[in-house]
């Protein structure tokens, strides 16, 4: 969730640097939910969201921004994350596995190199990553999401979230996935999102980050509760026995 991601970001940055996290850049930001929530959480918080697609940025400007008290501290750029940028921030976050869209080593390394130009001397790049034995299976999962409120108080109705892993190529590690939605009135939104990715492994990502010039790379993976469900207790690990499914964070430091 956005709240748990922000909590991990804040705690990790302060643990490594000894100072509070203030400036954030959200790559592949989409509707900039993370950035919008971040600037609302503190008077000194700033955020820069970058996305190549103008449509979700337009949605953010029309839906998030009017409900924000601190929209003047949120900047949105329609642009390519592969382009180095001179604006220096404390942290760059690339979540929702969006960097998986880069399918070859030179391109992914170029992205990591570009992020370094946008970080302060003690800044860090934060990526999420997932894997496990079920992550490359052809699979279809559905779960109900209860009605809730957004960070700005807007009420959201309940719905069924469907994760559809349609295709996997073991030669290239390319995977094709979709997100569908089914609503309480049984109407459906098919292929609301489609992800045409390469599944990158932790060793590959670590190696490319170091090749790109980062000085150190750490991996945090969640633990398990008493019922065998994954929790939000992400710990730095050097060994983790493979599971059916897991989610982690990769922290790269300048």
Secondary structure by P-SEA (a helix, b strand, c coil): caaaaaaaaaaaaaaaccccccbbbbcccccaaaaaaaaaacccbbbbbbbccaaaaaaaaacccccccccccbbbbbccccccccccccccccccccccccccaaaaaaaaaaaaaaccccbbbbbbbbccccccccbbbbbbbcccccccbbbbbbbbbbbbbccccccccbbbbbbbbbcccccccccccccccccccaaaaaaaaaaacccbbbbbbbbccccccccccccccccccccccccbbbbbcc
